[in-house]
Amino acid sequence: MSAALGAALLATPTLAYADGGPGQDPVATATTNPTADPTPTDTPTGSPSDTPSGTPSDTPTAADPAPSDPPSGDPTPDPSSHAPADGTGAPVFGDVGSDPSDAGFLTVAVSSDSAITEVSADLTESHGANPSTVAVTGFTLVSGTPEDGVWRSPRMSQLPAYGRYDVTVSAQDGDGDRTSSAHATTVDVEPKPVFADRSISPAALDVEHTHVTLSGRISLFDPITGDTSPLAGQALSVVAEYAYSAVTAADGSYAIDVAPKLNGENATSVPVSLSFWIANPDGTNTYVLVDSKTLPVVVSPSRIRLDHSGVQIKFGAKASSSGVVEYLYDGTWRPAKGVALDMGYYATTTSGTGGRFTLTDPYIPYDDTTFTVETSSDSYLADPYLTASHAQFKVDVINKTSICFCSSWIDEYSDLHVQGSMTASNGKVPPNHKLYLQQSADGRTGWKSLGWFTTKSDGTFNLDGYVAVPKGYWRLYSAGSSDYQPGYSNSVHFNRTATRITGFNAGPEPVRKGHTVTTTGTLQRLSGTKWVAFGKQRVYILFQAKGKKSWTQLGSVKADSHGRFTARFTAKQDGTWVGVYLASGSYVDAESYHDYVDVR
């Protein structure tokens, strides 16, 4: 590489480009070593220009230069049109300019009444405080006749630097007549980029071809030396919906892989272009379009196949679904990996190997419902190469049955009074209203059913029944059904004075985690046939976490003289609260209504 070329490249900014000259295609391949004599087969492209000429199309075209001086590089002229009208006189010049195939040569069309014997030119730098002038001699006839022909200079290797030059030409004929033409033209002598092996693939973007690969090789042709060298370390810019950057290798090659994030959900094509900027000696920058192509976007149909069309779960469990997401390609359904999926507002996932996925809703369903699994509608997550799809499945919730043995006692006639209510987790009364009364001597084993009764339509009950053994433990039992789980009430122990806890409440409901749950109620004892305040007694507050079978004692509180009590605790998790009075002497234990609190 010449010293002048090296200096010019060092002056090139980090990101540089050069556009083609008039009528030239900037993506045309140039030969690596144009010679001084034959016209090069391929022409390096680009003429200095401050700004790009417009948006590139599929076939890159050059931007027309807009210099302040007349353009250079005119096509080889027809010299006969400039011969003297009378066939006598001094030489007459036709077109003067750079050789269209190589800016390192100057061509002069000249005619006279006798053979031209000498053609020369002076090239003066157009810029700079002390412009240099270089004399160019040794022109040779390359077309036409000595009397009317086109003359070509040797390669102008003596030029001091790249840039624009003002050209003065002189010619002498066999008669000794000489003519000079000052400011005959201006020429630009600049390095020109040369491209080879350019490629942009694939032919179209689709679900199986989401990346764009650009490859090729860029060289720089030096018109002063005639040498072509790799354009190494050149910063390149790729535009494919978004901008990407790369740098050429030591041999001028580039291999760039980008994955366009399609701009919009319904993109039909993606324009792709590769370009750079190159610095000119006059301080301007020239845009060079290396390659461009518009890739169509093909969207494939998608579908979701669930493993089950419906599931049955017990109340308290979460609803889950699994399946596979697929897309149609070349007539075959194929698994789609990496597809974002939603189920409701809170369950999201991405399909994995084989297109498999599992979604679980974080919230517990309280009744039968239908869930929809669908490809994400979020524009940032949705796959732009697949159509949207969805599938549904039904969830059958086996509701939890709740039975409150709220109030009971045994009178002197061994009649057991039973009062309470029955409901379910869905807030409805189970259609099967039958409840069984069971008794156990120790409250742990040996439970036997004494008989059954039905609740009222609202799930409440209030009745009396004779018990043969008035000592022991009693509870209520519901056998359940296909939609309701079996359920047991709290147990009560008699052979003592009856007690009860009324108006028990744990709230608020729902409550935020870390906030306070307040439990309230009233402890009473049976006095004859009336319930009266049972004051100054200790009531224990128990908690059963959701999904657990064991109870935890959280604390205790002493009822006031009216039997009322209040205790406060910190909400930590979903669960059931209950107040318990553990009796002594002639009294019986009392257990309050079970109150479930949802903690969020």
Steps between C-alpha positions, in 0.01 A plus 500: 500500500639847410580760764225724359242221526609419855467861604152522350380187681639627831286809452190283452249532792390198702189458282545594134323452160546590121236521227538417132566746221244602241348203329706250700367222721675516839455128545680409174808280549834657402822331396779492753778641277397740219800562273613815325439374149180295469171634626412314827214253474338621823498854628539595867208707606429813699525875459532738794176625641402644837169323537325177392276537200207306637374169628661200325280258310547126447768567235733764645551801272746782528414842630573776246780728620425866543836683467514875459731461197402329173495118534795296386531153354311568174465208257753469218392761239463484128795723393380548142232738620770747608714517178558848347219596267736596216752218560779744586635667810613417852390199709145502638413322827195291552409328831764494771464293818594198705500166328151363584650164588788626717537847657879459493504579128405819314342493152505787249309518174682722250491561121693713254574545127814295542607216725523578868859453613480587869235510774575613857313620807559697819301390810471754782358416842162668550538529877774600740696815582787414263351285226750291303504470122608177333588471131373187330659397169535185296140486372438225245230467237241242614224550240437684177777643277794734568299776335182427699534270798494440874826513693563337836761593760721257687384422854535824692715352776679831551190665652584613856170406665141398447247770427362728229725643230456783247616380157669710227577315174733578210544342156724555200456375142742419218475852360642634826166645609444486881183552700453520879170484685514629859247357747397243242338292776536387860564141599464313828775255585381295798531140624195300396342203682478171314256226605510123446304189598212698654207306637191563714306192608251339548262578217217555753460526878278243670472300820795280400709782353497791744862613448645698211854417385702755301840407356750624245834674459592868461821633344624852429635591157775770490480690168845657557686171539254271326512264798202337669529407868257352758295754693581363846353624828225696329193562716184384322138578575216252448140615505239225536210658692764606752863608457791262556875547453797289392865542391672353194773239553866535400421377148208743468241226543191520715252242628216650699211321668204705630156408629255778410236576763212567267356846543127436535285192540405478132834565327499369143860579402832614644732732303864405564795722408877499560695823474783714636638854482839595361685828562608724212812722498280812488344410835174363363373144550362278229234234550576157353217253453657154496190283458125507561202272468137490614409168664134394508360381834303173496266431795418135577177373662534383860290282730490392865421138588419444868560167671149512655179674408402512867637435848343432839660645812417526867434842641829649615697365206613714207394451141773382263515414134768352278535439130697586191506799265566432130530682169420392144802500266525335159174318569622349830416599858825548692569572870558869575765574762528837674139613447359722778167372640241641740220351709290779640676807631752346734622167355772534235767270361709427191485174307808283534646204318243328280270802538396371846366731769324495838296788639369533856268776612633647827152549645264234629176464303193513722262330258479328163647713225660499155860607437647620170859431399621731225813626331606830655340814363779717640671662199839460669450129571284376211674308221456716185545196275201311646129568495326532837327187635318382812344195664261453794452247778240464775576479871260305723556606861404246769386747761599481864212440742492701823279394796471710810390321819435846634287428807398183687430364845353199680212564737398301804295275273802404292368696203776637283433844354673559165522843334723616215539533123645333195656674200772448237805679365305629199261679735213267414310244708580148378193345335541195722381639836542175693716517815598209726535538877801303628623419851837390646599424856842669473449732202774329300392148410190286485270754339152354442208652316192540719272615218456771244292808429464754220576869511267777401526645151740765625725235655411570864368252752353514851369176657493279807563129525531243771843349559535179691838583645511863613872489557763528227568690177268585213555631148315533166605336174407556132571215258559738209434447127662535160510879543552525875766354724406309816496725805509486878391754754684589816445256785332574836538328834215462748431380856563851614331835495473609138700798380528670167680775311269716294559773247853387431664693218849537359547794273526694290446264208702505286801651678840607372802305615668663798185682604295421812237228531255576782309214662189573706223300662298439814540209742172378657384221729168327520303602804185297496364560155665835451845592386670751728834673499786285616746768602855495626574178312794445267434446129772355278542609138607221264603520136510237226708600194346424162591151387606389849323257732646615829396799708735755657420686818576867440411635841222545752284778637286531811136589441366802680211491746256489209681205344632709211856460376726659241843381384720633223765325291718562195369356170757265348314252278160372395329285755219433745459667839310360799443593862506220760395494863662217693266434787567373852275379776141449391523689173553369151739617235380751245625555148403797288402523137794434265578818309722479190706811416662559162840672535628686191 
